């Protein structure tokens, strides 16, 4: 009798949440909260009625999205290898914890890209992988958008028809102007942009000191910053 092949992800129909999925997660979260000394009946009630259902829903939605991405991009991946891949399993657990804690769709997308790269073997070493996943958790989506400007801002401006370096048209004299052009939601938020740039430099991802630094400065990102963007962005979003 032949054994059924190992399936890491079910079919799309089978991905629909089963009746007890939410109950299982809910029970696990409630049990964890009960271990906290300050958690009384009110805390347990809030957790069971609000936190646990939301956590279950977020994780279920993200897993379905990840499974769809896996189907599209990981045709050559051997599921049998992933099932026994301790690095992939550890990354999956860490990513799932972060997913439950965020409502931001952009951050959820970065996490899908990161775990897909782990599945496909396009991963940094264990130490950097943990650092990069921690960074996704701690960063705002704006951090990653600003880091991308530091890495390939000139290329992106040229593609948008906003930069013509060969005819000496310098409409952008500093990074603040370039960031506001490429990330419009940050326009007028100079303090926030400066905070992000300082944070990126302190973490070793950037070489640029601040938003008033002359644009462009090359290279704007460190080797580690480039590896991080490789890890969390889709190939079509990376410099050609």
NUDREN-194935 format. One record per residue: residue in one letter; x, z, y of N, C-alpha, C in turn. Coordinates in steps of 0.001 Angstrom, whole numbers, padded with zeros to 6 digits. Each point is the difference from the previous one (the first is absolute). Example, Ala and Ser with C-alpha at 12.3 -4.5 7.8 and 13.67 -1.06 7.14 Angstrom:
# NUDREN-194935
PT  aa      n_u      n_w      n_v     ca_u     ca_w     ca_v      c_u      c_w      c_v
PT   A   013190   007800  -005690  -000890   000000   001190   000900   000000   001200
PT   S  -000350  -000720   001050   000820   000060   001190  -000770   000730   001090
***
This chain:
# NUDREN-194935
PT  aa      n_u      n_w      n_v     ca_u     ca_w     ca_v      c_u      c_w      c_v
PT   X   000850   000000  -001200  -000850   000000   001200   000877   000000   001238
PT   X  -000243  -000967   000867   000829  -000102   001200  -000484   000978   001061
PT   X   000947   000519   000758  -000344   000929   001070  -000326  -000764   001269
PT   X  -000883   000545   000788  -000312  -000614   001282   001203   000107   000906
PT   X   000280  -001035   000819   001136   000077   000918  -000199   001093   001029
PT   X   001107   000548   000430  -000075   001038   001028  -000469  -000621   001305
PT   X  -000973   000650   000645  -000491  -000490   001279   000267   001066   001054
PT   X   000782  -000370   001007   000247   000940   001084  -001219   000082   000898
PT   X  -000658  -001154   000228  -001184  -000057   000838  -001108  -000684  -000765
PT   X  -001195   000471   000134  -001134  -000597  -000668  -000420  -001280   000712
PT   X  -000976  -000686  -000572  -000569  -001162   000681  -000715   000488   001244
PT   X  -000355  -000922   000876  -000679   000403   001233  -001303   000740  -000304
PT   X  -000740  -000469  -001012  -001245   000684  -000352   000269   001409  -000485
PT   X   001071   000137  -000799   000318   001312  -000554   000592   000938   001033
PT   X   000423  -000560   001159   000584   000842   001036  -001036   000821   000742
PT   X  -001261  -000341  -000155  -001024   000763   000683   000091   001453  -000445
PT   X  -000118   000949   000936   000181   001409  -000355  -000970   000459  -001078
PT   X   000515   000737  -000964  -000825   000552  -001048  -000688   001265   000513
PT   X  -001130   000387  -000604  -000790   001120   000517   000780   001288   000167
PT   X   000999   000241  -000869   000671   001292   000071   001323  -000056   000758
PT   X   000375  -001160   000554   001276  -000101   000713   000056   000972   001170
PT   X  -001033  -000048   000847  -000019   000864   001170  -000083   001460  -000388
PT   X  -000790   000299  -001061  -000130   001385  -000432   001337   000569  -000454
PT   X   000791  -000824  -000694   001295   000461  -000499   000934   000333   001151
PT   X   000103  -000927   000979   000870   000244   001145  -000506   001178   000808
PT   X  -001320   000067   000160  -000589   001084   000763   000363   001354  -000624
PT   X  -000131   000071  -001311   000302   001253  -000699   001462   000379   000161
PT   X   000894  -001016  -000043   001432   000280   000136   000319   000542   001386
PT   X  -000579  -000615   001032   000270   000453   001378  -000573   001400   000220
PT   X  -001222   000210  -000480  -000607   001320   000163   000832   001080  -000694
PT   X   000497  -000325  -001191   000814   000973  -000730   001258   000337   000768
PT   X   000611  -001036   000619   001197   000247   000791  -000280   000879   001201
PT   X  -001123  -000248   000665  -000347   000790   001182  -000276   001450  -000377
PT   X  -000595   000202  -001176  -000301   001354  -000431   001252   000856  -000157
PT   X   001161  -000653  -000173   001252   000739  -000172   000566   000495   001322
PT   X  -000550  -000514   001125   000488   000418   001319  -000663   001317   000372
PT   X   000782   001043   000286  -000575   001330   000253  -001041   000025   001108
PT   X   000186  -000816   001063  -000914   000074   001139  -001250  -000827  -000202
PT   X  -000096  -000698  -001106  -001144  -000865  -000225  -001169   000811  -000533
PT   X  -001008   000170   000823  -001194   000714  -000427  -001115  -000965  -000343
PT   X  -001217   000517  -000152  -001137  -000841  -000386  -000258  -001161   000956
PT   X   000184   000228   001308  -000278  -001072   000957   000976  -001144  -000184
PT   X   001290   000344  -000171   001011  -001037  -000197  -000290  -000801  -001264
PT   X  -000373   000697  -001060  -000297  -000679  -001262  -001217  -000904   000161
PT   X  -000992   000455   000741  -001199  -000817   000234   000356  -001272   000759
PT   X   000800   000144   001074   000401  -001167   000788   000789  -000971  -000867
PT   X   000921   000541  -000822   000812  -000861  -000845  -000853  -000776  -000988
PT   X  -000945   000678  -000628  -000800  -000650  -001031  -000984  -000995   000584
PT   X  -000511   000261   001212  -001015  -000868   000578   000575  -001129   000840
PT   X   001210   000187   000564   000550  -000985   000922   001364  -000523  -000420
PT   X   000976   000886  -000204   001365  -000439  -000276   000099  -000759  -001314
PT   X  -000482   000608  -001079   000166  -000626  -001312  -000711  -001340  -000111
PT   X  -001253  -000137   000428  -000639  -001327  -000073   000743  -001047   000822
PT   X   000494   000377   001172   000735  -000953   000838   001309  -000405  -000663
PT   X   000698   000981  -000579   001252  -000298  -000686  -000244  -000944  -001164
PT   X  -001049   000269  -000770  -000327  -000851  -001138  -000316  -001419   000451
PT   X  -000813  -000132   001044  -000384  -001329   000501   001203  -000769   000508
PT   X   000857   000672   000775   001179  -000683   000544   000901  -000520  -001108
PT   X   000240   000831  -001002   000896  -000404  -001071  -000615  -001121  -000835
PT   X  -001282   000074  -000279  -000660  -001043  -000781   000064  -001347   000727
PT   X  -000280   000015   001301   000035  -001235   000772   001404  -000592   000015
PT   X   000994   000868   000231   001376  -000483   000076   000468  -000553  -001345
PT   X  -000366   000652  -001095   000415  -000468  -001317  -000579  -001373  -000311
PT   X  -001229  -000238   000405  -000598  -001320  -000218   000734  -001059   000822
PT   X   000347   000344   001238   000747  -000945   000848   001384  -000263  -000585
PT   X   000657   001051  -000457   001328  -000164  -000587  -000074  -000849  -001264
PT   X  -001017   000241  -000827  -000141  -000775  -001232  -000186  -001474   000301
PT   X  -000763  -000321   001041  -000177  -001404   000386   001331  -000610   000447
PT   X   000761   000751   000803   001308  -000492   000444   000945  -000168  -001193
PT   X  -000081   000921  -000933   000841  -000076  -001196  -000308  -001277  -000778
PT   X  -001286  -000325  -000145  -000400  -001217  -000705   000581  -001245   000660
PT   X   000040   000008   001342   000435  -001185   000750   001515  -000173  -000003
PT   X   000729   001108   000079   001433  -000090   000272   000906   000409  -001161
PT   X  -000556   000578  -001028   000859   000539  -001064  -000263  -000669  -001345
PT   X  -000190  -001314   000020  -000295  -000709  -001245   001122   000152  -001030
PT   X   001240   000063   000484   001124   000098  -000929   000334   001407  -000429
PT   X  -000721   000985   000541   000304   001394  -000339  -000498   000325  -001404
PT   X   000815   000693  -000763  -000396   000434  -001328  -000589   001402   000099
PT   X  -001282   000065  -000271  -000704   001270   000132   000614   001068  -000886
PT   X   000436  -000415  -001192   000596   000970  -000926   001201   000701   000625
PT   X   000760  -000752   000796   001172   000598   000659  -000415   000993   001071
PT   X  -001055  -000326   000758  -000438   000885   001075  -000560   001306  -000538
PT   X  -000723  -000087  -001112  -000583   001199  -000590   001088   001018  -000344
PT   X   001191  -000503  -000335   001109   000886  -000385   001073   000117   001081
PT   X  -000299  -000500   001189   000966   000007   001107  -000189   001281   000805
PT   X   000908   000946  -000169  -000138   001293   000676   000062  -000133   001518
PT   X   000784  -000959   000499   000087  -000203   001452  -001341  -000476   000534
PT   X  -000614  -000954  -000696  -001313  -000502   000422  -001052   001105  -000073
PT   X   000035   000799  -001059  -000978   001078  -000142   000157   001017   001127
PT   X   001248   000376   000305   000234   000955   001089  -000473  -000565   001331
PT   X   000310  -001282   000247  -000430  -000628   001248  -001524  -000054   000073
PT   X  -000657  -000288  -001126  -001459  -000071  -000023  -000618   001344   000373
PT   X   000561   001076  -000539  -000527   001331   000296   000190   000336   001476
PT   X   001196  -000303   000534   000267   000292   001407  -000907  -000830   000904
PT   X  -000171  -001280  -000324  -000849  -000876   000804  -001452   000465  -000045
PT   X  -000491   000380  -001170  -001386   000454  -000130  -000256   001214   000890
PT   X   000959   000903   000048  -000160   001191   000853  -000104  -000391   001467
PT   X   000816  -000974   000424  -000032  -000435   001398  -001305  -000720   000304
PT   X  -000456  -000831  -000942  -001240  -000756   000194  -001170   000946   000256
PT   X  -000079   001065  -000783  -001100   000953   000141   000010   000632   001391
PT   X   001173   000107   000602   000130   000686   001284  -000097  -000878   001223
PT   X  -000330  -001300  -000152  -000066  -000853   001192  -001236  -000885  -000019
PT   X  -000559  -000204   001187  -001131  -000926   000158   000467  -001321   000598
PT   X   001281  -000111   000367   000495  -001167   000731   000245  -001168  -000954
PT   X  -000756  -001076   000199   000087  -001149  -000897   001396  -000616   000018
PT   X   000642  -000039   001168   001344  -000578   000071   000978   000795  -000855
PT   X  -000087   001310   000049   000895   000830  -000812  -000302  -000193  -001481
PT   X  -001260  -000134  -000347  -000378  -000241  -001394   000567  -001337  -000488
PT   X   000035  -000987   000899   000572  -001309  -000353   001503   000101  -000211
PT   X   000685   000741   000864   001443   000189  -000176   000295   000653  -001351
PT   X  -000845   000941  -000393   000198   000682  -001283  -000233  -000953  -001170
PT   X  -000977  -000893   000119  -000210  -000994  -001059   001218  -000899  -000137
PT   X   000520  -000463   001148   001187  -000862  -000038   001180   000718  -000636
PT   X   000182   001269   000356   001131   000764  -000536  -000108   000143  -001518
PT   X  -001176   000374  -000492  -000144   000202  -001439   000093  -001321  -000759
PT   X  -000463  -001089   000607   000170  -001317  -000630   001484  -000327  -000141
PT   X   000781   000296   001022   001440  -000252  -000079   000645   000838  -001103
PT   X  -000453   001237  -000150   000522   000837  -001085  -000353  -000630  -001342
PT   X  -001248  -000454  -000127  -000444  -000609  -001259   000800  -001251  -000337
PT   X   000372  -000777   001031   000716  -001259  -000217   001509   000194  -000070
PT   X   000449   001243   000102   001431   000273  -000070   000729  -000220   001304
PT   X  -000730  -000251   001095   000625  -000200   001310   000028   001347   000716
PT   X   000772   000899  -000552  -000018   001380   000478   001390   000445   000421
PT   X   000076   000880   000986   001303   000612   000316   000332   001033  -001061
PT   X   001142   000661   000144   000314   001042  -000973  -000970   001172   000174
PT   X   000018   000916  -000956  -000997   001069  -000025  -000042   000802   001299
PT   X   001180   000318   000536   000037   000807   001221  -000651  -000699   001164
PT   X   000365  -001267   000215  -000593  -000748   001109  -001490  -000225  -000215
PT   X  -000392  -000239  -001231  -001423  -000217  -000272  -000814   001205   000434
PT   X   000484   001192  -000327  -000712   001207   000403  -000002   000153   001512
PT   X   001136  -000290   000633   000078   000070   001464  -000982  -000976   000628
PT   X  -000067  -001224  -000538  -000875  -001021   000579  -001471   000361  -000159
PT   X  -000386   000522  -001150  -001398   000393  -000185  -000350   001196   000885
PT   X   000942   000926   000142  -000231   001119   000927  -000169  -000517   001425
PT   X   000777  -001020   000360  -000091  -000562   001345  -001364  -000638   000232
PT   X  -000510  -000731  -000989  -001331  -000596   000153  -001033   001094   000241
PT   X   000124   001108  -000712  -000941   001100   000185   000089   000596   001401
PT   X   001215   000161   000506   000196   000687   001273  -000141  -000931   001207
PT   X   000276  -001276  -000185  -000092  -000944   001105  -001448  -000319   000348
PT   X  -000209  -000387   001251  -001237  -000682   000371   000193  -001485  -000295
PT   X  -001077  -000770  -000140   000171  -001447  -000158   000811  -000605   001141
PT   X  -000097   000588   001188   000749  -000510   001151   001506   000095  -000226
PT   X   000453   001011  -000723   001433   000110  -000306   000496  -001274  -000691
PT   X  -000748  -000441  -000991   000437  -001150  -000794  -000099  -001280   000818
PT   X  -001024  -000100   000843  -000132  -001174   000866   001144  -000069   001005
PT   X   000371   001140   000576   001105   000028   000959   001311  -000322  -000711
PT   X   000211   000553  -001183   001226  -000284  -000740   000103  -001495  -000304
PT   X  -001112  -000634  -000290   000005  -001443  -000260   000391  -000772   001268
PT   X  -000442   000465   001166   000414  -000638   001259   001505   000128   000178
PT   X   000543   001162  -000336   001440   000202   000129   000770  -000918  -000943
PT   X  -000618  -000355  -001123   000670  -000818  -001011  -000133  -001490   000273
PT   X  -001182  -000441   000324  -000206  -001451   000144  -000890  -000339   001185
PT   X   000125   000774   001089  -000831  -000229   001170   000198  -001363   000627
PT   X   001250  -000459   000106   000262  -001303   000611  -000683  -001100  -000801
PT   X   000162   000035  -001311  -000616  -001009  -000862  -001517  -000010   000162
PT   X  -000602   001175   000036  -001455   000077   000139  -000457  -000516   001361
PT   X   000754   000304   001056  -000357  -000493   001337   000137  -001517   000081
PT   X   001041  -000540  -000619   000192  -001458  -000016  -001169  -000671  -000708
PT   X  -000405   000556  -001150  -001111  -000580  -000755  -001303   000036   000781
PT   X  -000156   000989   000867  -001208   000102   000823   000111  -000803   001293
PT   X   001149  -000638   000224   000203  -000774   001221   000247   000841   001230
PT   X   000442   001240  -000211   000225   000921   001119   001466   000160   000368
PT   X   000889  -000650  -000741   001437   000182   000229   000711  -001323  -000234
PT   X   000790  -000415   000992   000747  -001252  -000112   001449   000246   000398
PT   X   000761   000603  -000893   001381   000386   000350   000898  -001181   000316
PT   X  -000257  -001165  -000586   000902  -001140   000194  -000119  -000620   001388
PT   X  -001082   000309   000696  -000117  -000504   001375   000150   001145   001000
PT   X   000549   001110  -000509   000300   001173   000836  -001239   000540   000718
PT   X  -001103   000042  -000734  -001208   000591   000569  -000116   001427  -000533
PT   X   000340   000963   000833   000041   001387  -000439  -001160   000774   000626
PT   X  -001155  -000127  -000625  -001174   000714   000488  -000011   001454  -000459
PT   X   000854   000312  -000961   000037   001360  -000543   001410   000551   000197
PT   X   000110   000956   000897   001324   000533   000304   000293   001303  -000736
PT   X  -001041   000662  -000533   000225   001225  -000757  -000964   000071  -001182
PT   X   000237   000966  -000870  -000801   000104  -001220  -001440   000398   000271
PT   X  -000242   000747   001053  -001378   000379   000309  -000854  -001235   000206
PT   X   000517  -000976   000753  -000759  -001219   000257  -000245  -000793  -001277
PT   X   001015  -000089  -000847  -000154  -000733  -001263  -001000   000697  -000914
PT   X   000071   001318  -000053  -000915   000753  -000863  -001440  -000157   000487
PT   X  -000207   000068   001303  -001356  -000142   000526  -000568  -001392  -000251
PT   X   000883  -001015  -000024  -000468  -001365  -000263  -000375  -000185  -001474
PT   X   000766   000624  -000888  -000222  -000194  -001435  -000913   001052  -000623
PT   X  -000114   001141   000657  -000895   001066  -000486  -000875   000421   001180
PT   X  -001009  -000810   000340  -000782   000217   001226  -000638   001374   000109
PT   X  -000343   000624  -001129  -000642   001315   000074   000923   001077   000555
PT   X   001304  -000297   000105   000950   000970   000554   000248  -000207   001494
PT   X  -000663  -000976   000591   000188  -000260   001428  -000433   001227   000813
PT   X   000864   000410   000910  -000302   001143   000857   000281   001347  -000636
PT   X   000494   000021  -001239   000292   001271  -000676   001519   000214  -000072
PT   X   000622   000045   001141   001461   000051   000061   000571   001243  -000669
PT   X  -000634   001149   000206   000519   001231  -000606  -000088  -000070  -001525
PT   X  -001102  -000532  -000495  -000183  -000116  -001445   001028  -000968  -000586
PT   X   000204  -001133   000660   000982  -000978  -000476   001400   000603   000000
PT   X   000339   000735   001063   001321   000632   000057   000165   001017  -001123
PT   X  -001060   000762  -000284   000052   000971  -001091   000268  -000712  -001323
PT   X  -000708  -001092  -000247   000171  -000753  -001245   001431  -000512  -000123
PT   X   000521  -000550   001081   001345  -000578  -000054   001049   001077  -000229
PT   X  -000194   001151   000614   000927   001117  -000225  -000081   000470  -001449
PT   X  -001210   000083  -000526  -000202   000429  -001376   000660  -000971  -000979
PT   X  -000185  -001295   000230   000594  -001008  -000885   001524   000081   000015
PT   X   000569   000236   001193   001457   000093   000083   000508   001279  -000660
PT   X  -000695   001101   000226   000426   001267  -000598  -000043  -000037  -001525
PT   X  -000899  -000799  -000558  -000125  -000110  -001455   000990  -000995  -000595
PT   X   000746  -000685   000862   000991  -000944  -000492  -000544  -001380  -000278
PT   X  -001204  -000325   000529  -000603  -001304  -000220   000313  -000981   001130
PT   X   000340   000498   001181   000151  -000847   001182   001323   000264   000707
PT   X   000474  -001031   000708   001193   000132   000840  -000352   000030   001486
PT   X  -001255  -000221   000330  -000421  -000117   001402  -000326   001372   000559
PT   X   000575   000305   001154  -000160   001325   000568  -001360   000302   000578
PT   X  -000622  -000979   000664  -001282   000280   000635  -000687  -001255   000462
PT   X  -001180   000178   000545  -000828  -001146   000372   000564  -000788   001176
PT   X   000874   000611   000791   000582  -000713   001144   001324  -000686  -000341
PT   X   000403   000068  -001252   001214  -000694  -000436  -000194  -001501   000152
PT   X   001056  -000695   000445  -000092  -001446   000202  -000403  -000707  -001285
PT   X  -000876  -000965   000136  -000497  -000765  -001146   000572  -001407   000048
PT   X   000459  -000554  -001126   000103   000653  -001305   001377   000604  -000211
PT   X   000052   001008  -000834   001267   000587  -000419   000125  -000254  -001494
PT   X   001093  -000565  -000418   000134  -000375  -001405   001213   000679  -000626
PT   X  -000154   000584  -001194  -001277   000162  -000707  -000784   001190   000528
PT   X  -001312  -000128   000074  -000832   001078   000522  -000291   001067  -001034
PT   X   000129  -000365  -001280  -000263   000981  -001057   001258   000200  -000834
PT   X   000070   001131  -000657   001106   000273  -000923  -000304  -000681  -001330
PT   X   000978   000024  -000887  -000223  -000537  -001339  -001139   000740  -000696
PT   X  -000065   001313   000205  -001073   000774  -000622  -001357  -000370   000590
PT   X  -000028  -000262   001308  -001247  -000416   000622  -000483  -001332  -000539
PT   X   000921  -000929  -000236  -000360  -001286  -000575  -000518   000151  -001422
PT   X   000641   000860  -000788  -000455   000246  -001368  -001399   000609  -000011
PT   X  -000263   000887   000956  -001318   000619   000081  -001077  -001044   000269
PT   X   000254  -000898   000956  -000984  -001038   000292  -000189  -000935  -001185
PT   X   001078  -000322  -000700  -000111  -000800  -001226  -000930   000671  -001009
PT   X   000031   001308  -000007  -000732   000785  -000993  -001497   000076   000307
PT   X  -000369   000022   001291  -001400   000280   000351  -000754  -001191   000564
PT   X   000697  -001096   000316  -000679  -001175   000547  -000139  -001082  -001060
PT   X  -000990  -000850   000176  -000156  -001154  -000887   001065  -001034   000335
PT   X   000397  -000831  -000956   001045  -001001   000255  -000283  -000897   001198
PT   X  -001280  -000354   000203  -000317  -000901   001118   000143   000686   001359
PT   X   000098   001329   000011   000189   000730   001256   001466   000251   000329
PT   X   000880  -000386  -000913   001435   000247   000174   000675  -001176   000696
PT   X   001161   000223   000615   000720  -001095   000653   000338  -001091  -000986
PT   X  -000121  -001218   000442   000320  -001160  -000866   001503  -000137  -000116
***
